[in-house]
Every structure is written in C-alpha cells, then in structure tokens.
C-alpha cells in the first residue's frame, strides 16, 4: 500500500510540475507576440481594410464601455480616428496597441460621466 501511495504522489507531482511548466511557457509566448503600436501602424499603412480594421474593431468590441460613441459614427470613421491618433502620437508606438486604440477612442468620444 505504501508503494502505491508513493507512486500516486510521484505521479501527481509530475503532473503538477508539467502543468506549471506549460503555463510558464504560454506566458512567455504571449509576451513575445504582443502587438505594439508600431505593428498596428505598419498593418494600417499597408492595408487599412484588412488586419488593421479587424484589430481596431476587435479592441473596440472588447472595451466599448470605456468611451461613448454617438449613434451616427461609422466603422470607417472609427478606423480613421485610430490611425490619425497613431500618427499624431508616434512617440508612443512602442506601447501595447490595444491601449493606444482605447486612448484614441477615449480622446475622440469621451463619456460625460468620466468612466
């Protein structure tokens, strides 16, 4: 019985360490592939209607409570605002791209209750 318990414990520990290793590797991979403002600007200059538009709309869809769009704003206007913000803030292009998109939208469409 002791042998079984020792084997069971050893197996669980191996699974635990394997899980810790896997999680630490995933974190490293994500950090290596973080999209910066430089990356987004490069995509937007190359083809604003493809990756650029999808990326900006994706950021907005996941953070829409941080700014207040008027009903009449179009997707094209939103993308243009983000691109102009990137151009006007070229000193910040090394930052995380979603933060830059959010900053652009908050500057263009602030909420009255300052969320």
Biopython code that builds the backbone (N, CA, C, O; Angstrom):
import numpy as np
from Bio.PDB.StructureBuilder import StructureBuilder

atoms = [
    (1, "UNK", "N", (0.813, -1.196, 0.000)),
    (1, "UNK", "CA", (0.000, 0.000, 0.000)),
    (1, "UNK", "C", (0.860, 1.266, 0.000)),
    (1, "UNK", "O", (0.535, 2.237, -0.684)),
    (2, "UNK", "N", (1.959, 1.259, 0.767)),
    (2, "UNK", "CA", (2.844, 2.417, 0.790)),
    (2, "UNK", "C", (3.423, 2.685, -0.585)),
    (2, "UNK", "O", (3.557, 3.831, -1.014)),
    (3, "UNK", "N", (3.759, 1.615, -1.258)),
    (3, "UNK", "CA", (4.348, 1.750, -2.584)),
    (3, "UNK", "C", (3.359, 2.410, -3.551)),
    (3, "UNK", "O", (3.744, 3.249, -4.365)),
    (4, "UNK", "N", (2.085, 2.024, -3.456)),
    (4, "UNK", "CA", (1.046, 2.596, -4.311)),
    (4, "UNK", "C", (0.893, 4.089, -4.025)),
    (4, "UNK", "O", (0.811, 4.895, -4.951)),
    (5, "UNK", "N", (0.856, 4.460, -2.730)),
    (5, "UNK", "CA", (0.712, 5.868, -2.359)),
    (5, "UNK", "C", (1.895, 6.689, -2.848)),
    (5, "UNK", "O", (1.726, 7.795, -3.362)),
    (6, "UNK", "N", (3.101, 6.136, -2.685)),
    (6, "UNK", "CA", (4.289, 6.836, -3.137)),
    (6, "UNK", "C", (4.237, 7.034, -4.653)),
    (6, "UNK", "O", (4.585, 8.102, -5.156)),
    (7, "UNK", "N", (3.807, 6.018, -5.364)),
    (7, "UNK", "CA", (3.705, 6.095, -6.819)),
    (7, "UNK", "C", (2.636, 7.110, -7.231)),
    (7, "UNK", "O", (2.833, 7.886, -8.166)),
    (8, "UNK", "N", (1.506, 7.095, -6.522)),
    (8, "UNK", "CA", (0.428, 8.032, -6.809)),
    (8, "UNK", "C", (0.882, 9.472, -6.556)),
    (8, "UNK", "O", (0.614, 10.362, -7.363)),
    (9, "UNK", "N", (1.574, 9.696, -5.429)),
    (9, "UNK", "CA", (2.083, 11.024, -5.091)),
    (9, "UNK", "C", (3.086, 11.496, -6.140)),
    (9, "UNK", "O", (3.043, 12.639, -6.595)),
    (10, "UNK", "N", (3.988, 10.593, -6.512)),
    (10, "UNK", "CA", (5.005, 10.937, -7.505)),
    (10, "UNK", "C", (4.352, 11.295, -8.845)),
    (10, "UNK", "O", (4.784, 12.235, -9.512)),
    (11, "UNK", "N", (3.328, 10.560, -9.233)),
    (11, "UNK", "CA", (2.607, 10.840, -10.475)),
    (11, "UNK", "C", (1.918, 12.190, -10.441)),
    (11, "UNK", "O", (1.932, 12.935, -11.421)),
    (12, "UNK", "N", (1.307, 12.500, -9.289)),
    (12, "UNK", "CA", (0.635, 13.794, -9.152)),
    (12, "UNK", "C", (1.637, 14.938, -9.199)),
    (12, "UNK", "O", (1.373, 15.974, -9.809)),
    (13, "UNK", "N", (2.771, 14.756, -8.564)),
    (13, "UNK", "CA", (3.796, 15.798, -8.580)),
    (13, "UNK", "C", (4.323, 16.019, -9.998)),
    (13, "UNK", "O", (4.562, 17.155, -10.407)),
    (14, "UNK", "N", (4.499, 14.942, -10.734)),
    (14, "UNK", "CA", (4.949, 15.077, -12.124)),
    (14, "UNK", "C", (3.929, 15.866, -12.947)),
    (14, "UNK", "O", (4.299, 16.717, -13.756)),
    (15, "UNK", "N", (2.641, 15.577, -12.734)),
    (15, "UNK", "CA", (1.591, 16.316, -13.446)),
    (15, "UNK", "C", (1.595, 17.786, -13.035)),
    (15, "UNK", "O", (1.427, 18.674, -13.871)),
    (16, "UNK", "N", (1.790, 18.035, -11.738)),
    (16, "UNK", "CA", (1.823, 19.403, -11.237)),
    (16, "UNK", "C", (2.962, 20.190, -11.888)),
    (16, "UNK", "O", (2.754, 21.296, -12.385)),
    (17, "UNK", "N", (4.156, 19.617, -11.881)),
    (17, "UNK", "CA", (5.306, 20.316, -12.467)),
    (17, "UNK", "C", (5.151, 20.493, -13.975)),
    (17, "UNK", "O", (5.576, 21.506, -14.529)),
    (18, "UNK", "N", (4.550, 19.521, -14.631)),
    (18, "UNK", "CA", (4.307, 19.653, -16.071)),
    (18, "UNK", "C", (3.329, 20.800, -16.343)),
    (18, "UNK", "O", (3.499, 21.560, -17.297)),
    (19, "UNK", "N", (2.302, 20.914, -15.492)),
    (19, "UNK", "CA", (1.328, 21.994, -15.656)),
    (19, "UNK", "C", (1.980, 23.357, -15.418)),
    (19, "UNK", "O", (1.734, 24.301, -16.168)),
    (20, "UNK", "N", (2.806, 23.461, -14.382)),
    (20, "UNK", "CA", (3.500, 24.716, -14.093)),
    (20, "UNK", "C", (4.405, 25.100, -15.259)),
    (20, "UNK", "O", (4.444, 26.262, -15.662)),
    (21, "UNK", "N", (5.123, 24.136, -15.792)),
    (21, "UNK", "CA", (6.000, 24.392, -16.928)),
    (21, "UNK", "C", (5.200, 24.864, -18.141)),
    (21, "UNK", "O", (5.597, 25.809, -18.822)),
    (22, "UNK", "N", (4.078, 24.203, -18.407)),
    (22, "UNK", "CA", (3.254, 24.577, -19.560)),
    (22, "UNK", "C", (2.714, 25.997, -19.418)),
    (22, "UNK", "O", (2.736, 26.770, -20.376)),
    (23, "UNK", "N", (2.231, 26.339, -18.229)),
    (23, "UNK", "CA", (1.692, 27.681, -18.004)),
    (23, "UNK", "C", (2.783, 28.734, -18.153)),
    (23, "UNK", "O", (2.546, 29.792, -18.736)),
    (24, "UNK", "N", (3.961, 28.460, -17.639)),
    (24, "UNK", "CA", (5.043, 29.445, -17.751)),
    (24, "UNK", "C", (5.469, 29.630, -19.201)),
    (24, "UNK", "O", (5.850, 30.734, -19.591)),
    (25, "UNK", "N", (5.414, 28.590, -19.992)),
    (25, "UNK", "CA", (5.778, 28.705, -21.403)),
    (25, "UNK", "C", (4.737, 29.508, -22.171)),
    (25, "UNK", "O", (5.090, 30.291, -23.053)),
    (26, "UNK", "N", (3.465, 29.326, -21.851)),
    (26, "UNK", "CA", (2.406, 30.069, -22.523)),
    (26, "UNK", "C", (2.562, 31.557, -22.253)),
    (26, "UNK", "O", (2.428, 32.366, -23.171)),
    (27, "UNK", "N", (2.840, 31.930, -21.018)),
    (27, "UNK", "CA", (3.048, 33.335, -20.679)),
    (27, "UNK", "C", (4.187, 33.944, -21.465)),
    (27, "UNK", "O", (4.098, 35.093, -21.897)),
    (28, "UNK", "N", (5.241, 33.204, -21.655)),
    (28, "UNK", "CA", (6.393, 33.687, -22.407)),
    (28, "UNK", "C", (6.042, 33.887, -23.874)),
    (28, "UNK", "O", (6.443, 34.882, -24.478)),
    (29, "UNK", "N", (5.306, 32.962, -24.443)),
    (29, "UNK", "CA", (4.924, 33.072, -25.848)),
    (29, "UNK", "C", (4.044, 34.296, -26.051)),
    (29, "UNK", "O", (4.231, 35.028, -27.022)),
    (30, "UNK", "N", (3.091, 34.534, -25.161)),
    (30, "UNK", "CA", (2.217, 35.686, -25.313)),
    (30, "UNK", "C", (2.999, 36.986, -25.224)),
    (30, "UNK", "O", (2.742, 37.914, -25.992)),
    (31, "UNK", "N", (3.937, 37.068, -24.313)),
    (31, "UNK", "CA", (4.712, 38.298, -24.165)),
    (31, "UNK", "C", (5.567, 38.564, -25.403)),
    (31, "UNK", "O", (5.766, 39.717, -25.785)),
    (32, "UNK", "N", (6.068, 37.505, -26.025)),
    (32, "UNK", "CA", (6.897, 37.673, -27.211)),
    (32, "UNK", "C", (6.099, 38.172, -28.417)),
    (32, "UNK", "O", (6.675, 38.769, -29.327)),
    (33, "UNK", "N", (4.803, 37.941, -28.441)),
    (33, "UNK", "CA", (3.988, 38.282, -29.601)),
    (33, "UNK", "C", (3.000, 39.406, -29.307)),
    (33, "UNK", "O", (1.935, 39.473, -29.920)),
    (34, "UNK", "N", (3.343, 40.272, -28.390)),
    (34, "UNK", "CA", (2.483, 41.388, -28.044)),
    (34, "UNK", "C", (2.481, 42.393, -29.199)),
    (34, "UNK", "O", (3.543, 42.806, -29.666)),
    (35, "UNK", "N", (1.305, 42.782, -29.653)),
    (35, "UNK", "CA", (1.188, 43.732, -30.755)),
    (35, "UNK", "C", (1.377, 45.148, -30.228)),
    (35, "UNK", "O", (0.655, 45.593, -29.336)),
    (36, "UNK", "N", (2.344, 45.840, -30.785)),
    (36, "UNK", "CA", (2.611, 47.223, -30.378)),
    (36, "UNK", "C", (1.966, 48.188, -31.366)),
    (36, "UNK", "O", (1.447, 47.785, -32.407)),
    (37, "UNK", "N", (2.010, 49.446, -31.023)),
    (37, "UNK", "CA", (1.522, 50.470, -31.937)),
    (37, "UNK", "C", (2.284, 50.471, -33.250)),
    (37, "UNK", "O", (1.709, 50.737, -34.305)),
    (38, "UNK", "N", (3.585, 50.172, -33.191)),
    (38, "UNK", "CA", (4.379, 50.080, -34.428)),
    (38, "UNK", "C", (3.837, 48.993, -35.345)),
    (38, "UNK", "O", (3.709, 49.198, -36.552)),
    (39, "UNK", "N", (3.516, 47.824, -34.764)),
    (39, "UNK", "CA", (2.965, 46.718, -35.557)),
    (39, "UNK", "C", (1.637, 47.123, -36.185)),
    (39, "UNK", "O", (1.407, 46.910, -37.375)),
    (40, "UNK", "N", (0.772, 47.708, -35.370)),
    (40, "UNK", "CA", (-0.542, 48.103, -35.869)),
    (40, "UNK", "C", (-0.419, 49.171, -36.955)),
    (40, "UNK", "O", (-1.107, 49.101, -37.973)),
    (41, "UNK", "N", (0.434, 50.135, -36.747)),
    (41, "UNK", "CA", (0.622, 51.204, -37.740)),
    (41, "UNK", "C", (1.126, 50.632, -39.065)),
    (41, "UNK", "O", (0.679, 51.047, -40.134)),
    (42, "UNK", "N", (2.046, 49.689, -38.992)),
    (42, "UNK", "CA", (2.568, 49.055, -40.210)),
    (42, "UNK", "C", (1.430, 48.371, -40.973)),
    (42, "UNK", "O", (1.337, 48.505, -42.193)),
    (43, "UNK", "N", (0.568, 47.642, -40.265)),
    (43, "UNK", "CA", (-0.570, 46.974, -40.911)),
    (43, "UNK", "C", (-1.564, 47.992, -41.473)),
    (43, "UNK", "O", (-2.107, 47.805, -42.562)),
    (44, "UNK", "N", (-1.793, 49.060, -40.727)),
    (44, "UNK", "CA", (-2.761, 50.071, -41.174)),
    (44, "UNK", "C", (-2.277, 50.812, -42.416)),
    (44, "UNK", "O", (-3.075, 51.142, -43.293)),
    (45, "UNK", "N", (-0.984, 51.075, -42.492)),
    (45, "UNK", "CA", (-0.441, 51.744, -43.674)),
    (45, "UNK", "C", (-0.459, 50.822, -44.885)),
    (45, "UNK", "O", (-0.672, 51.276, -46.009)),
    (46, "UNK", "N", (-0.237, 49.530, -44.662)),
    (46, "UNK", "CA", (-0.213, 48.569, -45.767)),
    (46, "UNK", "C", (-1.611, 48.321, -46.325)),
    (46, "UNK", "O", (-1.799, 48.285, -47.541)),
    (47, "UNK", "N", (-2.584, 48.151, -45.445)),
    (47, "UNK", "CA", (-3.939, 47.845, -45.893)),
    (47, "UNK", "C", (-4.933, 48.101, -44.763)),
    (47, "UNK", "O", (-5.205, 47.209, -43.960)),
    (48, "UNK", "N", (-5.472, 49.311, -44.699)),
    (48, "UNK", "CA", (-6.342, 49.661, -43.577)),
    (48, "UNK", "C", (-7.634, 48.854, -43.490)),
    (48, "UNK", "O", (-8.252, 48.804, -42.427)),
    (49, "UNK", "N", (-8.052, 48.223, -44.580)),
    (49, "UNK", "CA", (-9.320, 47.494, -44.555)),
    (49, "UNK", "C", (-9.191, 46.035, -44.126)),
    (49, "UNK", "O", (-10.208, 45.354, -43.995)),
    (50, "UNK", "N", (-7.995, 45.539, -43.906)),
    (50, "UNK", "CA", (-7.841, 44.131, -43.554)),
    (50, "UNK", "C", (-7.529, 43.969, -42.075)),
    (50, "UNK", "O", (-8.399, 44.179, -41.231)),
    (51, "UNK", "N", (-6.297, 43.597, -41.755)),
    (51, "UNK", "CA", (-5.900, 43.363, -40.366)),
    (51, "UNK", "C", (-6.160, 44.591, -39.507)),
    (51, "UNK", "O", (-6.674, 44.481, -38.394)),
    (52, "UNK", "N", (-5.811, 45.736, -40.017)),
    (52, "UNK", "CA", (-5.950, 46.993, -39.276)),
    (52, "UNK", "C", (-7.391, 47.194, -38.807)),
    (52, "UNK", "O", (-7.632, 47.417, -37.621)),
    (53, "UNK", "N", (-8.330, 47.117, -39.716)),
    (53, "UNK", "CA", (-9.742, 47.324, -39.376)),
    (53, "UNK", "C", (-10.226, 46.270, -38.393)),
    (53, "UNK", "O", (-10.907, 46.589, -37.419)),
    (54, "UNK", "N", (-9.876, 45.024, -38.646)),
    (54, "UNK", "CA", (-10.296, 43.946, -37.754)),
    (54, "UNK", "C", (-9.738, 44.097, -36.360)),
    (54, "UNK", "O", (-10.431, 43.848, -35.373)),
    (55, "UNK", "N", (-8.492, 44.502, -36.276)),
    (55, "UNK", "CA", (-7.844, 44.673, -34.979)),
    (55, "UNK", "C", (-8.511, 45.799, -34.193)),
    (55, "UNK", "O", (-8.850, 45.632, -33.022)),
    (56, "UNK", "N", (-8.694, 46.935, -34.839)),
    (56, "UNK", "CA", (-9.295, 48.094, -34.171)),
    (56, "UNK", "C", (-10.719, 47.781, -33.722)),
    (56, "UNK", "O", (-11.093, 48.085, -32.590)),
    (57, "UNK", "N", (-11.507, 47.181, -34.593)),
    (57, "UNK", "CA", (-12.884, 46.829, -34.237)),
    (57, "UNK", "C", (-12.893, 45.799, -33.107)),
    (57, "UNK", "O", (-13.750, 45.860, -32.225)),
    (58, "UNK", "N", (-11.958, 44.862, -33.124)),
    (58, "UNK", "CA", (-11.869, 43.875, -32.042)),
    (58, "UNK", "C", (-11.573, 44.517, -30.700)),
    (58, "UNK", "O", (-12.175, 44.157, -29.689)),
    (59, "UNK", "N", (-10.649, 45.465, -30.686)),
    (59, "UNK", "CA", (-10.334, 46.179, -29.439)),
    (59, "UNK", "C", (-11.567, 46.933, -28.957)),
    (59, "UNK", "O", (-11.883, 46.918, -27.767)),
    (60, "UNK", "N", (-12.254, 47.585, -29.868)),
    (60, "UNK", "CA", (-13.437, 48.366, -29.502)),
    (60, "UNK", "C", (-14.547, 47.460, -28.977)),
    (60, "UNK", "O", (-15.213, 47.799, -27.999)),
    (61, "UNK", "N", (-14.747, 46.321, -29.615)),
    (61, "UNK", "CA", (-15.787, 45.392, -29.165)),
    (61, "UNK", "C", (-15.547, 44.895, -27.744)),
    (61, "UNK", "O", (-16.497, 44.633, -27.006)),
    (62, "UNK", "N", (-14.281, 44.765, -27.362)),
    (62, "UNK", "CA", (-13.985, 44.251, -26.025)),
    (62, "UNK", "C", (-13.828, 45.343, -24.977)),
    (62, "UNK", "O", (-13.683, 45.040, -23.793)),
    (63, "UNK", "N", (-13.856, 46.594, -25.383)),
    (63, "UNK", "CA", (-13.659, 47.681, -24.414)),
    (63, "UNK", "C", (-14.621, 48.847, -24.646)),
    (63, "UNK", "O", (-14.327, 49.981, -24.268)),
    (64, "UNK", "N", (-15.748, 48.573, -25.256)),
    (64, "UNK", "CA", (-16.685, 49.631, -25.653)),
    (64, "UNK", "C", (-17.263, 50.422, -24.482)),
    (64, "UNK", "O", (-17.811, 51.504, -24.695)),
    (65, "UNK", "N", (-17.160, 49.922, -23.268)),
    (65, "UNK", "CA", (-17.703, 50.655, -22.119)),
    (65, "UNK", "C", (-16.786, 51.788, -21.662)),
    (65, "UNK", "O", (-17.151, 52.553, -20.769)),
    (66, "UNK", "N", (-15.606, 51.903, -22.260)),
    (66, "UNK", "CA", (-14.643, 52.921, -21.844)),
    (66, "UNK", "C", (-14.799, 54.249, -22.579)),
    (66, "UNK", "O", (-14.137, 55.228, -22.237)),
    (67, "UNK", "N", (-15.665, 54.288, -23.580)),
    (67, "UNK", "CA", (-15.891, 55.514, -24.343)),
    (67, "UNK", "C", (-17.331, 55.517, -24.816)),
    (67, "UNK", "O", (-18.018, 54.500, -24.722)),
    (68, "UNK", "N", (-17.794, 56.645, -25.322)),
    (68, "UNK", "CA", (-19.209, 56.797, -25.682)),
    (68, "UNK", "C", (-19.355, 57.270, -27.131)),
    (68, "UNK", "O", (-19.194, 58.453, -27.429)),
    (69, "UNK", "N", (-19.658, 56.335, -28.016)),
    (69, "UNK", "CA", (-19.829, 56.664, -29.426)),
    (69, "UNK", "C", (-21.177, 57.331, -29.660)),
    (69, "UNK", "O", (-22.177, 56.939, -29.057)),
    (70, "UNK", "N", (-21.213, 58.336, -30.531)),
    (70, "UNK", "CA", (-22.522, 58.828, -30.977)),
    (70, "UNK", "C", (-23.121, 57.772, -31.919)),
    (70, "UNK", "O", (-22.387, 56.989, -32.521)),
    (71, "UNK", "N", (-24.414, 57.755, -32.040)),
    (71, "UNK", "CA", (-25.081, 56.728, -32.857)),
    (71, "UNK", "C", (-24.685, 56.780, -34.325)),
    (71, "UNK", "O", (-24.684, 55.753, -35.005)),
    (72, "UNK", "N", (-24.349, 57.962, -34.818)),
    (72, "UNK", "CA", (-24.096, 58.108, -36.253)),
    (72, "UNK", "C", (-22.661, 57.803, -36.683)),
    (72, "UNK", "O", (-22.359, 57.887, -37.874)),
    (73, "UNK", "N", (-21.776, 57.456, -35.764)),
    (73, "UNK", "CA", (-20.383, 57.187, -36.137)),
    (73, "UNK", "C", (-20.297, 55.874, -36.925)),
    (73, "UNK", "O", (-20.987, 54.903, -36.613)),
    (74, "UNK", "N", (-19.443, 55.864, -37.943)),
    (74, "UNK", "CA", (-19.294, 54.663, -38.769)),
    (74, "UNK", "C", (-17.996, 53.932, -38.423)),
    (74, "UNK", "O", (-17.096, 54.484, -37.791)),
    (75, "UNK", "N", (-17.933, 52.689, -38.852)),
    (75, "UNK", "CA", (-16.719, 51.897, -38.643)),
    (75, "UNK", "C", (-15.525, 52.565, -39.322)),
    (75, "UNK", "O", (-14.430, 52.601, -38.760)),
    (76, "UNK", "N", (-15.732, 53.090, -40.518)),
    (76, "UNK", "CA", (-14.652, 53.767, -41.240)),
    (76, "UNK", "C", (-14.122, 54.978, -40.495)),
    (76, "UNK", "O", (-12.914, 55.215, -40.466)),
    (77, "UNK", "N", (-15.022, 55.745, -39.892)),
    (77, "UNK", "CA", (-14.600, 56.913, -39.113)),
    (77, "UNK", "C", (-13.793, 56.492, -37.886)),
    (77, "UNK", "O", (-12.804, 57.135, -37.531)),
    (78, "UNK", "N", (-14.221, 55.419, -37.251)),
    (78, "UNK", "CA", (-13.515, 54.919, -36.068)),
    (78, "UNK", "C", (-12.096, 54.491, -36.440)),
    (78, "UNK", "O", (-11.141, 54.798, -35.727)),
    (79, "UNK", "N", (-11.968, 53.788, -37.549)),
    (79, "UNK", "CA", (-10.649, 53.335, -38.005)),
    (79, "UNK", "C", (-9.771, 54.538, -38.347)),
    (79, "UNK", "O", (-8.593, 54.570, -37.991)),
    (80, "UNK", "N", (-10.343, 55.523, -39.035)),
    (80, "UNK", "CA", (-9.587, 56.740, -39.361)),
    (80, "UNK", "C", (-9.109, 57.458, -38.102)),
    (80, "UNK", "O", (-7.973, 57.929, -38.047)),
    (81, "UNK", "N", (-9.963, 57.540, -37.101)),
    (81, "UNK", "CA", (-9.596, 58.197, -35.838)),
    (81, "UNK", "C", (-8.428, 57.474, -35.184)),
    (81, "UNK", "O", (-7.497, 58.111, -34.690)),
    (82, "UNK", "N", (-8.474, 56.154, -35.180)),
    (82, "UNK", "CA", (-7.385, 55.373, -34.576)),
    (82, "UNK", "C", (-6.074, 55.586, -35.333)),
    (82, "UNK", "O", (-5.023, 55.756, -34.715)),
    (83, "UNK", "N", (-6.132, 55.577, -36.659)),
    (83, "UNK", "CA", (-4.917, 55.765, -37.463)),
    (83, "UNK", "C", (-4.340, 57.167, -37.259)),
    (83, "UNK", "O", (-3.127, 57.323, -37.118)),
    (84, "UNK", "N", (-5.191, 58.171, -37.242)),
    (84, "UNK", "CA", (-4.722, 59.547, -37.005)),
    (84, "UNK", "C", (-4.083, 59.646, -35.620)),
    (84, "UNK", "O", (-3.056, 60.303, -35.453)),
    (85, "UNK", "N", (-4.688, 58.999, -34.636)),
    (85, "UNK", "CA", (-4.118, 59.018, -33.282)),
    (85, "UNK", "C", (-2.724, 58.386, -33.277)),
    (85, "UNK", "O", (-1.800, 58.909, -32.654)),
    (86, "UNK", "N", (-2.582, 57.258, -33.976)),
    (86, "UNK", "CA", (-1.266, 56.606, -34.052)),
    (86, "UNK", "C", (-0.246, 57.535, -34.704)),
    (86, "UNK", "O", (0.885, 57.647, -34.231)),
    (87, "UNK", "N", (-0.640, 58.198, -35.782)),
    (87, "UNK", "CA", (0.275, 59.126, -36.470)),
    (87, "UNK", "C", (0.650, 60.303, -35.576)),
    (87, "UNK", "O", (1.810, 60.710, -35.523)),
    (88, "UNK", "N", (-0.336, 60.841, -34.880)),
    (88, "UNK", "CA", (-0.106, 62.019, -34.033)),
    (88, "UNK", "C", (0.667, 61.695, -32.757)),
    (88, "UNK", "O", (1.231, 62.592, -32.130)),
    (89, "UNK", "N", (0.698, 60.436, -32.374)),
    (89, "UNK", "CA", (1.382, 60.022, -31.143)),
    (89, "UNK", "C", (2.473, 58.999, -31.462)),
    (89, "UNK", "O", (2.580, 57.960, -30.810)),
    (90, "UNK", "N", (3.268, 59.309, -32.464)),
    (90, "UNK", "CA", (4.310, 58.368, -32.911)),
    (90, "UNK", "C", (5.323, 58.055, -31.815)),
    (90, "UNK", "O", (5.990, 57.021, -31.867)),
    (91, "UNK", "N", (5.444, 58.930, -30.833)),
    (91, "UNK", "CA", (6.363, 58.673, -29.722)),
    (91, "UNK", "C", (5.866, 57.552, -28.808)),
    (91, "UNK", "O", (6.621, 57.052, -27.974)),
    (92, "UNK", "N", (4.596, 57.156, -28.960)),
    (92, "UNK", "CA", (4.015, 56.112, -28.109)),
    (92, "UNK", "C", (3.823, 54.785, -28.844)),
    (92, "UNK", "O", (3.225, 53.861, -28.293)),
    (93, "UNK", "N", (4.316, 54.679, -30.068)),
    (93, "UNK", "CA", (4.060, 53.482, -30.868)),
    (93, "UNK", "C", (4.700, 52.213, -30.316)),
    (93, "UNK", "O", (4.364, 51.116, -30.764)),
    (94, "UNK", "N", (5.594, 52.332, -29.374)),
    (94, "UNK", "CA", (6.172, 51.149, -28.737)),
    (94, "UNK", "C", (5.262, 50.554, -27.678)),
    (94, "UNK", "O", (5.538, 49.477, -27.149)),
    (95, "UNK", "N", (4.174, 51.255, -27.366)),
    (95, "UNK", "CA", (3.226, 50.777, -26.359)),
    (95, "UNK", "C", (2.342, 49.671, -26.925)),
    (95, "UNK", "O", (2.300, 49.444, -28.134)),
    (96, "UNK", "N", (1.649, 49.001, -26.039)),
    (96, "UNK", "CA", (0.704, 47.941, -26.369)),
    (96, "UNK", "C", (-0.419, 48.533, -27.230)),
    (96, "UNK", "O", (-1.075, 49.490, -26.818)),
    (97, "UNK", "N", (-0.640, 47.975, -28.409)),
    (97, "UNK", "CA", (-1.575, 48.534, -29.386)),
    (97, "UNK", "C", (-3.003, 48.707, -28.868)),
    (97, "UNK", "O", (-3.609, 49.745, -29.135)),
    (98, "UNK", "N", (-3.573, 47.735, -28.137)),
    (98, "UNK", "CA", (-4.940, 47.960, -27.652)),
    (98, "UNK", "C", (-5.066, 49.208, -26.778)),
    (98, "UNK", "O", (-6.075, 49.909, -26.842)),
    (99, "UNK", "N", (-4.059, 49.487, -25.970)),
    (99, "UNK", "CA", (-4.108, 50.691, -25.137)),
    (99, "UNK", "C", (-4.137, 51.954, -25.988)),
    (99, "UNK", "O", (-4.822, 52.920, -25.649)),
    (100, "UNK", "N", (-3.398, 51.948, -27.087)),
    (100, "UNK", "CA", (-3.390, 53.113, -27.978)),
    (100, "UNK", "C", (-4.744, 53.307, -28.655)),
    (100, "UNK", "O", (-5.215, 54.435, -28.795)),
    (101, "UNK", "N", (-5.367, 52.210, -29.074)),
    (101, "UNK", "CA", (-6.692, 52.301, -29.698)),
    (101, "UNK", "C", (-7.705, 52.830, -28.681)),
    (101, "UNK", "O", (-8.522, 53.692, -29.004)),
    (102, "UNK", "N", (-7.647, 52.315, -27.462)),
    (102, "UNK", "CA", (-8.556, 52.781, -26.410)),
    (102, "UNK", "C", (-8.321, 54.260, -26.122)),
    (102, "UNK", "O", (-9.277, 55.022, -25.981)),
    (103, "UNK", "N", (-7.062, 54.671, -26.033)),
    (103, "UNK", "CA", (-6.755, 56.091, -25.803)),
    (103, "UNK", "C", (-7.313, 56.968, -26.920)),
    (103, "UNK", "O", (-7.828, 58.056, -26.664)),
    (104, "UNK", "N", (-7.208, 56.488, -28.161)),
    (104, "UNK", "CA", (-7.735, 57.243, -29.301)),
    (104, "UNK", "C", (-9.243, 57.417, -29.186)),
    (104, "UNK", "O", (-9.768, 58.507, -29.417)),
    (105, "UNK", "N", (-9.935, 56.345, -28.830)),
    (105, "UNK", "CA", (-11.390, 56.407, -28.726)),
    (105, "UNK", "C", (-11.830, 57.258, -27.535)),
    (105, "UNK", "O", (-12.810, 57.996, -27.625)),
    (106, "UNK", "N", (-11.117, 57.157, -26.440)),
    (106, "UNK", "CA", (-11.463, 57.967, -25.258)),
    (106, "UNK", "C", (-11.248, 59.456, -25.537)),
    (106, "UNK", "O", (-12.011, 60.297, -25.062)),
    (107, "UNK", "N", (-10.211, 59.774, -26.307)),
    (107, "UNK", "CA", (-9.960, 61.178, -26.655)),
    (107, "UNK", "C", (-11.032, 61.704, -27.610)),
    (107, "UNK", "O", (-11.477, 62.845, -27.482)),
    (108, "UNK", "N", (-11.441, 60.877, -28.560)),
    (108, "UNK", "CA", (-12.419, 61.304, -29.559)),
    (108, "UNK", "C", (-13.860, 61.240, -29.053)),
    (108, "UNK", "O", (-14.699, 62.052, -29.441)),
    (109, "UNK", "N", (-14.137, 60.267, -28.184)),
    (109, "UNK", "CA", (-15.508, 60.041, -27.721)),
    (109, "UNK", "C", (-15.560, 59.907, -26.199)),
    (109, "UNK", "O", (-15.896, 58.842, -25.681)),
    (110, "UNK", "N", (-15.231, 60.980, -25.485)),
    (110, "UNK", "CA", (-15.261, 60.884, -24.020)),
    (110, "UNK", "C", (-16.701, 60.756, -23.519)),
    (110, "UNK", "O", (-17.639, 61.258, -24.137)),
    (111, "UNK", "N", (-16.844, 60.088, -22.412)),
    (111, "UNK", "CA", (-18.163, 59.973, -21.778)),
    (111, "UNK", "C", (-18.357, 61.148, -20.825)),
    (111, "UNK", "O", (-17.398, 61.643, -20.234)),
    (112, "UNK", "N", (-19.576, 61.580, -20.684)),
    (112, "UNK", "CA", (-19.868, 62.713, -19.809)),
    (112, "UNK", "C", (-19.598, 62.392, -18.347)),
    (112, "UNK", "O", (-19.225, 63.272, -17.572)),
    (113, "UNK", "N", (-19.789, 61.114, -17.966)),
    (113, "UNK", "CA", (-19.604, 60.745, -16.559)),
    (113, "UNK", "C", (-18.187, 60.270, -16.264)),
    (113, "UNK", "O", (-17.954, 59.674, -15.212)),
    (114, "UNK", "N", (-17.228, 60.518, -17.165)),
    (114, "UNK", "CA", (-15.787, 60.220, -16.978)),
    (114, "UNK", "C", (-15.540, 58.857, -16.362)),
    (114, "UNK", "O", (-15.104, 58.751, -15.216)),
    (115, "UNK", "N", (-15.823, 57.812, -17.130)),
    (115, "UNK", "CA", (-15.632, 56.434, -16.652)),
    (115, "UNK", "C", (-14.199, 56.122, -16.416)),
    (115, "UNK", "O", (-13.868, 55.008, -16.012)),
]
sb = StructureBuilder()
sb.init_structure("model")
sb.init_model(0)
sb.init_chain("A")
sb.init_seg("    ")
for serial, (resi, resn, name, xyz) in enumerate(atoms, 1):
    if name == "N":
        sb.init_residue(resn, " ", resi, " ")
    sb.init_atom(name, np.array(xyz, "f"), 0.0, 1.0, " ", f" {name:<3s}", serial, name[0])
structure = sb.get_structure()
